[in-house]
């Protein structure tokens, strides 16, 4: 019997002889690559610029304000009796501001007046003891305090808005706690505090008067004149202005203006500072000769001005 051999099965998995065509990998155009790199660089530059803006906004105050936390002297060093005062209490917290009340001698003719003293941008009230002693020598009450960020007052970055608010709190303390008539309060400012005094006086027409002692003509120049201010929109980031001209135009209380008589201080137009000419109300300008005793001349002029102030 013949054996029949089975037919071999066809290998259906045999590799196909058809050629496989591999597609070429996608390519990136040089133009697109350059655009992407430029976009990344631009985004990084914007981020760096925004960081610069943030740093300038946070730290620019140090270009103008130079507070000191250590009060090295008190009125006792000038043999003046005084009361340390804490005020501007918010809720249950501690007082935000610290100051000194220096009462006038009993029976003094000008004891009806109280001077609210606003110090300059440097140091703290401990550095103003000689000035406070001179004011007390005019036989008036004196109230001096440190802005927030200065001396023993609460820490906060100084600013024009903070200074104005702090001065409002000081006036409220005198009126509400010591029951002093605002019509007998004279606001006396020195340096940048003089700019503040004129601005504050323009907002409080009930005051007896305002004394502007050597104000800063371009107060914010240390900020906007800094080289770093050219890299950022400084005038949008910083709100401080201390505009003497604007404050002078709004002034409606008697004003006494002190200037140190130096060649660079003279401004023409009968030697009157430009902002002084903007004051429409009763005013007096005193040039202090540095070759003389400036402190003595200032004290004498202040006393004469108070004598002529009269009741309002």
MIKOLSE-549096 format. One line per 3 residues: number of its first residue (from 1); their letters; for each residue z, y, x of N, C-alpha, C. Coordinates in Angstrom, 2 decimals. Atoms other than C-alpha are relative to their C-alpha. Layout:
MIKOLSE-549096
NUM	a	Z Y X Z Y X Z Y X; ... $
This chain:
MIKOLSE-549096
1	xxx	0.00 -1.18 0.86 0.00 0.00 0.00 0.00 1.23 0.89; 0.15 -1.20 -0.86 -1.08 3.27 1.49 1.04 1.05 -0.37; -1.04 -1.05 0.21 1.65 5.84 1.95 -0.67 1.36 -0.01 $
4	xxx	0.57 -1.36 0.14 0.83 9.32 0.82 0.96 0.99 0.63; -0.82 -1.00 -0.68 2.13 12.03 3.11 0.09 1.25 -0.86; -0.14 -1.25 0.81 3.60 15.01 1.25 -0.57 1.19 0.75 $
7	xxx	0.56 -1.21 -0.59 1.90 18.28 1.83 1.12 0.91 0.49; -1.06 -0.94 -0.50 3.94 20.67 3.97 0.09 1.24 -0.89; -0.21 -1.18 0.84 5.50 23.47 2.03 -0.38 1.27 0.76 $
10	xxx	0.39 -1.28 -0.61 4.16 26.90 2.61 1.24 0.86 0.22; -1.14 -0.88 -0.33 6.70 29.13 4.32 -0.29 1.38 -0.58; 0.23 -1.30 0.69 6.84 32.01 1.93 0.68 1.15 0.71 $
13	xxx	-0.70 -1.05 -0.71 9.11 33.89 4.32 -0.64 0.34 1.33; 0.67 -0.29 -1.27 6.66 34.01 7.14 -0.28 1.48 0.10; 0.24 -1.44 -0.16 6.27 37.44 8.56 -1.42 0.34 -0.33 $
16	xxx	1.32 -0.49 0.39 3.45 39.37 7.15 -0.72 0.52 1.22; 0.79 -0.49 -1.12 0.68 40.14 9.48 -0.42 1.46 -0.18; 0.38 -1.41 0.24 0.24 43.53 7.86 0.78 0.92 0.92 $
19	xxx	-0.62 -0.97 -0.89 1.01 46.41 10.17 0.88 0.97 -0.80; -0.90 -1.00 0.62 4.04 48.62 9.29 -0.27 1.35 0.64; 0.23 -1.36 -0.49 3.34 52.36 9.60 1.31 0.78 -0.08 $
22	xxx	-1.24 -0.77 -0.04 6.59 54.23 10.71 -0.30 1.48 -0.11; 0.22 -1.44 0.17 6.75 57.88 9.42 0.69 0.77 1.13; -0.55 -0.82 -1.10 7.45 60.59 12.08 1.27 0.71 -0.47 $
25	xxx	-1.24 -0.68 0.39 11.01 62.10 12.09 -0.25 1.47 -0.32; 0.22 -1.42 0.37 11.31 65.54 10.42 0.33 0.90 1.18; -0.23 -0.98 -1.07 11.17 68.49 12.77 0.53 1.30 -0.58 $
28	xxx	-0.56 -1.30 0.41 13.09 71.83 12.57 -0.77 1.08 0.72; 0.79 -1.06 -0.62 11.06 74.91 13.15 0.89 0.90 0.85; -0.76 -0.91 -0.86 12.16 77.24 15.90 0.44 1.25 -0.73 $
31	xxx	-0.36 -1.19 0.77 12.16 80.15 13.46 1.25 -0.25 -0.84; -1.18 0.31 0.82 14.63 78.40 11.15 1.24 -0.13 0.87; -1.14 0.18 -0.89 16.85 77.46 14.08 0.53 1.34 0.50 $
34	xxx	-0.42 -1.32 -0.45 16.91 81.02 15.38 0.69 0.76 -1.14; -0.62 -0.65 1.15 17.72 82.27 11.88 1.41 -0.51 -0.25; -1.32 0.59 0.22 20.61 79.83 11.54 1.00 0.49 1.05 $
37	xxx	-0.88 -0.49 -1.07 22.03 80.83 14.93 0.37 1.45 -0.24; -0.27 -1.42 0.27 21.69 84.51 14.02 1.00 0.16 -1.14; -0.93 -0.07 1.12 23.49 83.90 10.73 1.42 -0.33 0.40 $
40	xxx	-1.33 0.38 -0.48 26.38 82.15 12.45 0.61 1.11 0.84; -0.50 -1.10 -0.84 26.68 84.92 15.02 0.40 1.20 -0.85; -0.31 -1.13 0.88 26.57 87.58 12.29 1.29 -0.25 -0.79 $
43	xxx	-1.22 0.34 0.74 29.24 85.78 10.25 1.23 0.09 0.90; -1.12 -0.09 -0.95 31.45 85.48 13.35 0.33 1.45 0.32; -0.21 -1.42 -0.28 30.94 89.18 14.10 0.72 0.69 -1.16 $
46	xxx	-0.66 -0.58 1.17 31.94 90.10 10.54 1.46 -0.41 -0.04; -1.40 0.47 -0.01 35.07 87.96 10.80 0.82 0.74 1.06; -0.71 -0.73 -1.06 36.01 89.60 14.11 0.25 1.43 -0.43 $
49	xxx	-0.15 -1.38 0.46 35.42 93.05 12.60 1.07 0.12 -1.08; -1.02 -0.01 1.04 37.55 92.22 9.57 1.40 -0.17 0.60; -1.28 0.16 -0.69 40.34 91.06 11.89 0.41 1.31 0.67 $
52	xxx	-0.29 -1.31 -0.61 40.06 94.36 13.78 0.48 1.00 -1.04; -0.42 -0.89 1.09 40.33 96.24 10.50 1.43 -0.31 -0.42; -1.35 0.40 0.39 43.43 94.26 9.55 1.02 0.43 1.04 $
55	xxx	-0.93 -0.37 -1.07 45.07 94.83 12.93 0.19 1.51 0.07; -0.11 -1.46 -0.02 44.29 98.56 12.83 0.83 0.48 -1.18; -0.76 -0.37 1.19 45.65 98.84 9.29 1.48 -0.28 0.18 $
58	xxx	-1.40 0.38 -0.18 48.86 97.07 10.28 0.69 0.79 1.11; -0.65 -0.57 -1.17 49.48 98.80 13.60 -0.29 1.45 0.30; 0.38 -1.38 -0.32 47.92 102.27 13.46 1.16 0.98 -0.15 $
61	xxx	-1.13 -0.92 0.19 51.21 103.82 12.32 0.71 0.29 1.33; -0.68 -0.18 -1.28 52.53 103.34 15.86 -0.65 1.08 0.86; 0.65 -1.08 -0.73 50.02 105.91 17.11 0.60 1.36 -0.33 $
64	xxx	-0.55 -1.28 0.46 51.76 108.67 15.14 1.52 0.01 -0.02; -1.45 0.06 0.17 55.32 107.54 14.49 0.63 -0.78 1.16; -0.69 0.67 -1.10 57.76 106.61 17.25 1.50 -0.04 -0.30 $
67	xxx	-1.42 0.06 0.39 61.07 105.67 15.61 0.86 -0.72 1.03; -0.99 0.68 -0.84 64.19 104.63 17.47 1.11 -0.52 -0.90; -1.03 0.55 0.87 66.77 102.30 15.88 1.42 0.37 0.44 $
70	xxx	-1.34 -0.25 -0.55 69.68 103.40 18.08 0.37 1.47 -0.14; -0.49 -1.37 0.16 71.59 106.52 17.02 1.05 0.24 1.08; -0.87 -0.16 -1.17 73.12 107.66 20.30 1.05 1.08 -0.18 $
73	xxx	-0.94 -1.10 0.20 74.85 110.83 19.06 0.23 0.23 -1.48; -0.34 -0.43 1.36 76.57 112.03 15.91 0.46 1.45 0.07; -0.49 -1.39 -0.03 77.67 115.53 14.87 1.36 0.15 0.69 $
76	xxx	-1.29 -0.08 -0.68 81.09 114.69 16.33 -0.17 0.40 1.46; 0.24 -0.38 -1.39 79.51 115.12 19.78 -0.16 1.50 0.16; 0.09 -1.46 -0.01 79.00 118.78 18.84 1.21 0.62 -0.69 $
79	xxx	-1.25 -0.45 0.62 82.53 119.06 17.39 -0.19 0.44 -1.44; 0.24 -0.31 1.40 81.22 119.10 13.83 0.61 -1.09 -0.88; -0.51 0.96 0.99 83.06 117.48 10.94 -1.17 -0.44 -0.88 $
82	xxx	1.11 0.50 0.81 80.71 115.25 8.97 0.41 -1.27 -0.72; -0.19 1.24 0.74 80.54 112.41 6.48 -1.26 -0.84 0.14; 1.17 0.89 0.00 78.21 109.43 7.12 -0.31 -0.41 -1.43 $
85	xxx	0.41 0.25 1.38 76.23 108.82 3.95 -1.03 -1.12 -0.04; 1.02 0.98 0.33 74.37 105.79 2.65 -0.46 0.25 -1.42; 0.49 -0.31 1.35 72.14 106.44 -0.35 -1.33 -0.70 -0.24 $
88	xxx	1.24 0.67 0.44 68.99 105.34 -2.18 0.23 -1.50 -0.14; -0.30 1.41 0.26 70.50 102.08 -3.40 -0.89 -0.51 -1.11; 0.86 0.61 1.01 68.14 99.82 -5.30 0.68 -1.25 -0.53 $
91	xxx	-0.66 1.15 0.61 69.83 97.43 -7.71 1.33 -0.30 0.66; -1.23 0.43 -0.64 72.58 95.43 -6.04 -0.08 0.02 1.52; 0.19 0.03 -1.44 71.18 95.85 -2.54 0.73 1.13 0.71 $
94	xxx	-0.65 -1.05 -0.78 72.57 97.99 0.27 -0.81 1.28 -0.03; 0.75 -1.26 -0.06 71.60 101.67 0.69 -1.20 -0.12 0.94; 1.21 0.06 -0.82 68.10 102.10 2.05 -0.04 1.09 1.06 $
97	xxx	0.05 -1.14 -0.91 68.73 105.42 3.79 1.40 0.37 0.48; -1.26 -0.43 -0.60 71.44 106.68 6.11 -0.12 1.45 0.44; 0.05 -1.41 -0.38 72.34 110.30 6.71 1.38 0.56 0.26 $
100	xxx	-1.25 -0.70 -0.29 75.02 112.88 7.48 0.12 1.21 -0.90; -0.33 -1.22 0.74 76.66 115.49 5.31 0.92 0.84 0.87; -0.78 -0.91 -0.84 77.90 118.44 7.35 0.33 1.23 -0.86 $
103	xxx	-0.33 -1.09 0.92 79.77 120.88 5.08 0.14 1.33 0.73; -0.19 -1.34 -0.54 79.79 124.62 5.62 1.49 0.32 0.06; -1.40 -0.44 -0.07 83.03 126.29 6.64 0.38 0.66 -1.32 $
106	xxx	-0.46 -0.55 1.28 85.08 127.24 3.60 -0.01 1.53 0.05; 0.00 -1.46 0.11 84.60 130.80 2.42 -1.17 0.68 0.67; 1.14 -0.63 -0.67 81.35 131.35 4.35 -0.93 0.63 -1.04 $
109	xxx	0.81 -0.77 0.93 79.05 133.89 2.76 -1.25 -0.76 -0.44; 1.23 0.73 0.31 75.97 131.64 2.92 0.27 -1.46 -0.36; -0.37 1.37 0.31 77.89 128.49 2.00 -0.57 -0.50 -1.31 $
112	xxx	0.62 0.46 1.25 76.11 128.44 -1.35 -1.31 -0.75 0.26; 1.25 0.66 -0.34 72.99 127.19 0.45 0.25 -1.35 0.68; -0.01 1.30 -0.67 72.36 123.61 1.51 -1.36 -0.23 0.62 $
115	xxx	1.25 0.29 -0.71 69.74 122.75 4.12 -0.24 -1.51 0.00; 0.45 1.39 -0.07 67.92 119.45 3.67 -0.92 -0.09 1.21; 0.71 -0.01 -1.28 66.77 118.73 7.22 -0.90 -1.22 0.13 $
118	xxx	0.99 1.06 -0.18 63.61 116.70 7.90 -0.42 -0.02 1.47; 0.28 0.02 -1.43 63.28 115.60 11.51 -1.44 -0.42 0.29; 1.37 0.28 -0.42 60.10 114.97 13.48 -0.27 -1.50 0.03 $
121	xxx	0.48 1.39 0.03 58.19 111.73 14.04 0.60 -0.87 1.09; -0.55 0.76 -1.12 60.04 110.69 17.21 1.51 -0.16 -0.12; -1.44 0.18 -0.09 63.53 109.25 17.69 0.67 -0.25 -1.33 $
124	xxx	-0.75 0.09 1.26 66.05 109.62 14.85 0.94 1.20 -0.09; -0.85 -1.18 0.17 68.72 112.03 13.59 0.98 0.19 1.15; -0.87 -0.17 -1.15 70.85 111.33 16.64 -0.56 0.97 1.03 $
127	xxx	0.64 -0.93 -0.93 68.32 113.37 18.62 -0.01 1.43 -0.52; 0.09 -1.33 0.61 68.65 116.34 16.25 1.36 0.70 -0.07; -1.34 -0.60 0.09 72.37 117.06 16.70 0.02 1.46 0.43 $
130	xxx	0.00 -1.42 -0.37 71.72 120.34 18.61 -0.60 0.89 -1.10; 0.62 -0.78 1.08 69.42 121.56 15.80 0.93 0.07 -1.21; -0.93 0.00 1.14 71.94 120.54 13.14 1.18 0.93 0.27 $
133	xxx	-1.10 -0.90 -0.35 74.68 122.40 15.00 -0.43 1.45 -0.17; 0.49 -1.37 0.18 72.52 125.55 15.02 -0.07 0.37 -1.48; 0.08 -0.27 1.43 71.88 125.26 11.30 1.39 0.19 -0.59 $
136	xxx	-1.38 -0.14 0.47 75.58 124.75 10.66 0.58 1.33 0.44; -0.46 -1.30 -0.49 76.18 127.86 12.74 -0.41 1.14 -0.90; 0.39 -1.01 0.97 74.38 129.81 10.02 0.89 -0.02 -1.23 $
139	xxx	-1.02 0.07 1.07 77.35 128.90 7.76 -0.57 -0.57 -1.29; 0.54 0.68 1.17 75.37 126.62 5.42 0.39 -1.48 0.05; -0.14 1.46 0.02 75.81 123.02 4.31 -1.28 -0.62 0.56 $
142	xxx	1.16 0.67 -0.58 73.51 120.62 6.13 0.02 -1.48 -0.40; 0.15 1.42 0.28 72.25 117.25 4.96 -1.23 -0.50 0.75; 1.08 0.58 -0.79 70.17 115.25 7.43 0.00 -1.51 -0.20 $
145	xxx	0.09 1.46 0.21 68.92 111.68 7.09 -1.15 -0.55 0.82; 1.09 0.70 -0.68 66.68 109.12 8.73 -0.93 -0.62 -1.04; 0.98 0.67 0.84 63.47 107.97 7.07 0.12 -1.52 0.22 $
148	xxx	0.05 1.44 -0.19 62.99 104.26 6.57 -0.75 -0.33 1.29; 0.57 0.36 -1.28 62.26 102.65 9.91 0.64 0.72 1.16; -0.67 -0.80 -1.02 64.42 105.16 11.79 1.51 -0.24 -0.06 $
151	xxx	-1.46 0.06 -0.05 68.02 104.87 12.96 0.56 -1.16 -0.79; -0.69 1.03 0.76 70.28 102.98 10.58 -0.56 -0.17 -1.42; 0.64 0.18 1.30 67.99 103.31 7.56 -0.74 -1.34 -0.02 $
154	xxx	0.67 1.28 0.17 66.23 100.25 6.18 -1.30 -0.03 0.78; 1.24 0.11 -0.77 63.38 98.94 8.30 -1.20 -0.03 -0.93; 1.31 -0.01 0.66 59.91 99.76 7.03 -0.93 0.81 0.88 $
157	xxx	0.95 -0.77 -0.79 56.76 101.02 8.67 -0.09 1.41 -0.57; 0.08 -1.38 0.50 56.76 104.82 8.42 -1.41 0.32 -0.50; 1.27 -0.49 0.51 54.04 106.53 6.44 0.26 1.29 -0.75 $
160	xxx	-0.17 -1.25 0.76 53.42 109.81 4.66 0.58 -0.28 -1.37; -0.51 0.35 1.33 54.04 108.13 1.31 1.48 -0.36 0.06; -1.41 0.36 -0.15 57.33 106.64 2.53 0.85 1.24 0.27 $
163	xxx	-0.77 -1.21 -0.32 58.46 109.97 3.98 0.21 0.86 -1.24; -0.14 -0.79 1.23 57.78 111.77 0.71 0.99 -0.65 -0.96; -0.93 0.70 0.88 59.61 109.10 -1.26 1.43 0.10 0.51 $
166	xxx	-1.33 -0.11 -0.58 62.56 109.18 1.14 0.59 1.39 -0.23; -0.48 -1.37 0.22 62.80 112.96 0.80 0.34 0.21 -1.48; -0.34 -0.05 1.44 62.73 112.62 -3.00 1.37 -0.61 -0.23 $
169	xxx	-1.30 0.64 0.16 65.67 110.24 -2.74 1.12 0.89 0.55; -1.01 -0.90 -0.56 67.52 112.73 -0.53 0.28 1.15 -0.95; -0.20 -1.09 0.97 66.96 115.53 -3.04 0.75 -0.51 -1.23 $
172	xxx	-0.71 0.59 1.14 68.10 113.23 -5.86 1.48 -0.20 0.33; -1.39 0.19 -0.41 71.26 112.42 -3.89 0.76 1.33 -0.07; -0.68 -1.30 0.01 72.10 116.11 -3.45 0.22 0.48 -1.43 $
175	xxx	-0.11 -0.51 1.38 71.44 116.89 -7.11 0.90 -0.88 -0.86; -0.70 0.90 0.91 72.87 113.79 -8.80 1.40 -0.36 0.48; -1.29 0.44 -0.52 75.73 112.81 -6.50 0.88 1.18 0.42 $
178	xxx	-0.78 -1.16 -0.45 76.83 116.13 -4.98 -0.10 1.18 -0.97; 0.11 -1.02 1.05 75.79 118.17 -8.03 -0.34 1.37 0.57; 0.45 -1.25 -0.61 74.04 120.80 -5.94 -1.23 0.50 -0.75 $
181	xxx	1.12 -0.62 0.70 71.72 123.19 -7.75 -1.22 0.05 0.93; 1.21 0.02 -0.83 68.16 122.73 -6.47 -0.43 1.40 0.41; 0.37 -1.38 -0.34 67.74 126.52 -6.50 0.76 0.51 1.22 $
184	xxx	-0.74 -0.41 -1.19 70.20 126.66 -3.59 -0.31 -0.91 1.19; 0.37 0.94 -1.06 68.51 123.97 -1.47 -1.20 0.53 0.77; 1.09 -0.39 -0.90 66.35 124.94 1.51 -0.43 -1.25 0.78 $
187	xxx	0.53 1.12 -0.75 64.12 122.24 2.97 -0.50 0.51 1.34; 0.32 -0.44 -1.36 63.85 122.63 6.75 -0.62 -1.17 0.75; 0.67 1.07 -0.72 61.32 120.57 8.68 -0.42 0.42 1.39 $
190	xxx	0.38 -0.26 -1.38 60.56 120.30 12.39 -1.07 -0.99 0.43; 1.07 0.88 -0.44 57.41 118.90 14.02 -0.76 -0.56 -1.20; 0.66 0.60 1.16 55.78 116.43 11.63 0.86 0.16 -1.25 $
193	xxx	-0.88 -0.28 1.13 58.84 117.00 9.43 -0.29 1.35 -0.63; 0.39 -1.29 0.55 57.59 120.59 9.03 -1.19 -0.15 -0.93; 1.12 0.30 0.90 54.31 119.30 7.59 0.52 -0.60 -1.29 $
196	xxx	-0.60 0.64 1.17 56.38 117.15 5.26 0.72 1.02 -0.86; -0.77 -1.00 0.74 58.63 120.08 4.29 -0.92 0.88 -0.84; 0.92 -0.86 0.74 55.67 122.26 3.30 -0.63 -0.76 -1.16 $
199	xxx	0.59 0.82 1.07 54.10 119.42 1.31 1.02 -0.27 -1.10; -1.05 0.28 0.98 57.39 118.59 -0.37 0.33 1.26 -0.79; -0.28 -1.25 0.69 58.07 122.24 -1.16 -1.06 0.38 -1.01 $
202	xxx	1.08 -0.29 0.94 54.67 122.52 -2.83 0.17 -0.78 -1.30; -0.22 0.83 1.19 55.77 119.79 -5.26 1.30 0.34 -0.72; -1.31 -0.33 0.59 59.21 121.32 -5.95 0.18 1.51 0.01 $
205	xxx	-0.05 -1.46 0.08 58.95 124.92 -7.06 1.40 0.52 -0.31; -1.37 -0.44 0.32 62.64 124.98 -7.98 0.84 0.23 1.24; -0.79 -0.13 -1.23 63.78 124.97 -4.35 0.19 1.47 0.37 $
208	xxx	-0.26 -1.38 -0.44 65.29 128.09 -2.77 -1.04 0.45 1.01; 0.99 -0.37 -1.01 62.79 128.00 0.08 -0.29 -1.17 0.90; 0.40 1.04 -0.94 61.17 126.02 2.84 -0.19 0.64 1.37 $
211	xxx	0.15 -0.45 -1.38 61.27 126.40 6.64 -0.92 -0.96 0.73; 1.00 0.79 -0.70 58.30 125.20 8.67 0.13 0.32 1.48; -0.29 -0.25 -1.41 59.29 124.85 12.33 -0.96 -0.79 0.89 $
214	xxx	0.97 0.59 -0.93 56.40 124.18 14.74 -0.71 -1.22 -0.60; 0.70 1.13 0.61 54.24 122.02 12.45 -1.16 -0.48 0.88; 1.15 0.55 -0.72 51.40 119.83 13.72 -1.27 0.40 -0.74 $
217	xxx	1.22 -0.50 0.64 48.05 121.48 13.03 -0.95 -1.13 -0.37; 0.85 1.16 0.30 46.16 118.18 13.20 0.87 -1.23 0.16; -1.06 0.99 -0.12 48.93 115.74 12.50 -0.52 -1.40 0.26 $
220	xxx	0.47 1.39 -0.09 46.85 112.57 12.22 -1.04 -0.20 1.10; 0.94 0.16 -1.10 44.69 113.19 15.29 0.34 -1.19 0.89; -0.30 1.19 -0.81 46.62 110.52 17.26 -0.54 -1.30 -0.61 $
223	xxx	0.53 1.20 0.65 45.40 107.98 14.69 -1.53 0.01 0.01; 1.45 -0.02 0.16 41.83 109.05 13.97 -0.72 0.37 1.30; 0.60 -0.30 -1.29 41.24 110.27 17.52 0.07 -1.15 0.98 $
226	xxx	-0.11 1.17 -0.87 42.10 106.88 19.01 -1.36 -0.70 0.09; 1.30 0.65 -0.20 39.13 105.00 20.50 -0.21 -1.17 -0.95; 0.12 1.16 0.89 39.85 101.96 18.31 -0.37 0.41 -1.42 $
229	xxx	0.32 -0.47 1.35 39.45 104.10 15.18 -1.51 0.10 -0.21; 1.45 -0.08 0.12 35.72 104.33 15.95 -0.63 -1.35 -0.35; 0.54 1.34 0.26 35.31 100.59 15.48 0.22 -0.44 -1.44 $
232	xxx	-0.35 0.39 1.36 36.69 100.49 11.93 -0.07 1.23 -0.90; -0.03 -1.15 0.92 36.60 102.68 8.78 1.43 0.54 -0.11; -1.41 -0.39 -0.12 39.88 104.30 9.84 0.47 0.84 -1.18 $
235	xxx	-0.44 -0.89 1.07 39.96 106.94 7.11 0.11 -0.70 -1.35; -0.20 0.80 1.20 39.68 104.26 4.46 1.23 -0.90 0.13; -1.12 0.91 -0.23 42.37 102.11 6.05 1.34 0.73 0.06 $
238	xxx	-1.24 -0.77 -0.16 44.94 104.88 6.70 0.00 1.14 -1.00; -0.09 -1.02 1.04 46.09 107.15 3.89 0.70 1.27 0.46; -0.74 -1.16 -0.47 48.23 109.54 5.94 -0.96 1.16 0.30 $
241	xxx	0.79 -1.19 -0.28 46.89 113.10 6.11 0.89 1.16 0.48; -0.87 -1.13 -0.33 49.78 115.62 6.27 -0.82 1.29 0.11; 0.93 -1.13 0.02 47.28 118.32 5.33 0.77 1.31 -0.20 $
244	xxx	-0.73 -1.26 0.08 48.90 121.68 6.12 -0.67 0.99 -0.94; 0.71 -0.98 0.82 46.21 123.76 4.43 0.19 -0.28 -1.48; -0.15 0.35 1.41 46.41 121.87 1.14 1.43 0.25 -0.47 $
247	xxx	-1.40 -0.24 0.37 50.21 122.00 1.13 0.30 1.49 -0.10; -0.24 -1.44 0.01 50.18 125.72 1.94 -0.59 0.64 -1.26; 0.61 -0.56 1.21 47.82 126.46 -0.94 0.83 -0.29 -1.24 $
250	xxx	-0.83 0.34 1.16 50.23 124.75 -3.32 1.40 0.56 0.06; -1.37 -0.49 -0.17 53.36 126.46 -2.00 0.30 1.17 -0.94; -0.42 -1.07 0.91 55.21 128.62 -4.53 1.45 0.39 0.23 $
253	xxx	-1.38 -0.39 -0.31 58.60 129.04 -2.85 -0.02 0.82 1.29; -0.04 -0.80 -1.24 59.61 131.51 -0.11 -0.06 -0.91 1.23; 0.23 0.82 -1.18 58.56 130.22 3.29 0.30 0.79 1.27 $
256	xxx	-0.23 -0.53 -1.34 59.78 130.88 6.84 -0.70 -0.91 0.98; 0.84 0.78 -0.88 57.35 129.75 9.52 0.31 0.37 1.44; -0.25 -0.21 -1.42 58.27 129.32 13.22 -1.14 -0.58 0.82 $
259	xxx	0.97 0.49 -0.97 55.72 129.01 16.02 0.46 0.39 1.40; -0.28 -0.33 -1.40 56.26 128.84 19.77 -1.17 0.83 0.54; 1.02 -0.96 -0.44 54.38 131.75 21.32 -0.57 -0.41 1.36 $
262	xxx	0.72 0.38 -1.23 52.01 130.20 23.87 -1.45 0.40 -0.18; 1.41 -0.39 0.13 48.39 131.15 24.66 -0.80 -0.94 -0.90; 0.77 0.96 0.81 47.09 127.97 23.01 0.42 0.02 -1.46 $
265	xxx	-0.49 0.00 1.38 49.15 128.60 19.86 -0.60 1.13 -0.82; 0.55 -1.14 0.73 47.49 131.90 18.96 -1.32 -0.39 -0.66; 1.14 0.44 0.79 44.88 131.50 16.25 -0.90 1.15 -0.44 $
268	xxx	0.79 -1.13 0.45 43.44 134.99 15.82 0.43 0.46 -1.38; -0.28 -0.56 1.32 43.33 136.87 12.51 1.44 0.51 -0.07; -1.34 -0.56 -0.12 46.37 138.94 13.41 1.01 -1.06 0.47 $
271	xxx	-0.86 1.02 -0.58 47.74 135.85 15.21 0.81 -0.75 -1.05; -0.63 0.79 1.05 48.51 133.94 12.04 -0.66 -1.39 -0.05; 0.59 1.33 0.18 48.06 130.16 11.77 -0.81 -0.06 -1.29 $
274	xxx	0.90 0.07 1.16 45.27 129.27 9.35 0.75 -0.44 -1.26; -0.72 0.48 1.17 47.60 127.33 7.05 0.98 1.06 -0.52; -0.93 -1.06 0.42 50.11 130.20 7.01 -0.71 1.01 -0.90 $
277	xxx	0.75 -0.97 0.81 47.41 132.50 5.61 -0.26 -0.53 -1.40; 0.25 0.59 1.31 46.95 130.05 2.72 1.19 0.15 -0.95; -1.19 -0.13 0.84 50.50 130.65 1.45 -0.06 1.32 -0.75 $
280	xxx	0.13 -1.20 0.82 50.30 133.08 -1.45 1.35 0.60 -0.36; -1.33 -0.48 0.40 54.04 133.36 -2.09 0.65 0.78 1.15; -0.72 -0.75 -1.01 56.64 135.34 -0.15 0.16 -0.85 1.26 $
283	xxx	0.00 0.78 -1.24 56.49 134.30 3.51 0.32 0.90 1.18; -0.31 -0.70 -1.24 57.61 135.26 7.01 -0.43 -0.89 1.16; 0.43 0.71 -1.20 56.13 134.28 10.38 0.75 0.55 1.20 $
286	xxx	-0.75 -0.39 -1.19 58.24 134.32 13.55 -0.57 -0.73 1.20; 0.44 0.58 -1.27 56.74 133.80 17.00 1.18 -0.03 0.96; -1.13 0.16 -0.91 59.37 132.44 19.39 -0.50 0.02 1.43 $
289	xxx	0.42 -0.18 -1.39 58.99 133.55 22.99 0.72 -1.02 0.88; -0.66 1.03 -0.83 59.63 130.57 25.34 0.68 0.59 1.23; -0.66 -0.63 -1.14 60.63 133.05 28.07 1.39 0.52 -0.37 $
292	xxx	-1.31 -0.44 0.47 63.62 134.04 25.95 0.83 -1.22 -0.42; -0.82 1.08 0.53 66.41 131.98 24.38 -0.53 -0.37 -1.38; 0.68 0.37 1.24 64.34 130.22 21.73 1.00 -0.40 -1.08 $
295	xxx	-0.98 0.46 1.00 67.31 128.56 20.02 0.75 1.16 -0.62; -0.75 -1.15 0.50 69.21 131.81 19.72 -0.88 0.86 -0.91; 0.92 -0.80 0.82 66.18 133.72 18.41 -0.32 -0.69 -1.32 $
298	xxx	0.28 0.75 1.23 65.41 130.97 15.91 1.18 0.10 -0.96; -1.19 -0.06 0.85 69.00 130.92 14.61 0.17 1.38 -0.62; -0.14 -1.35 0.52 69.07 134.71 14.25 -1.02 0.28 -1.10 $
301	xxx	1.04 -0.22 1.01 65.77 134.78 12.37 0.28 -0.78 -1.27; -0.33 0.81 1.18 66.89 131.98 10.07 1.11 0.64 -0.82; -1.11 -0.65 0.71 70.13 133.79 9.21 -0.49 1.24 -0.74 $
304	xxx	0.55 -1.20 0.66 68.25 137.04 8.46 -0.81 -0.39 -1.22; 0.84 0.44 1.13 65.82 135.14 6.25 0.88 -0.45 -1.16; -0.91 0.43 1.07 68.67 133.51 4.31 0.65 1.19 -0.66 $
307	xxx	-0.64 -1.19 0.56 70.36 136.88 3.88 -0.92 0.69 -1.00; 0.94 -0.68 0.88 67.21 138.26 2.31 -0.58 -0.87 -1.09; 0.56 0.92 0.97 66.48 135.21 0.22 0.39 0.38 -1.42 $
310	xxx	-0.49 -0.41 1.30 68.67 136.29 -2.68 -0.04 -1.11 -1.03; -0.05 0.98 1.11 69.26 134.46 -5.93 -1.37 -0.04 -0.68; 1.28 0.17 0.69 66.20 133.06 -7.70 0.22 -0.49 -1.40 $
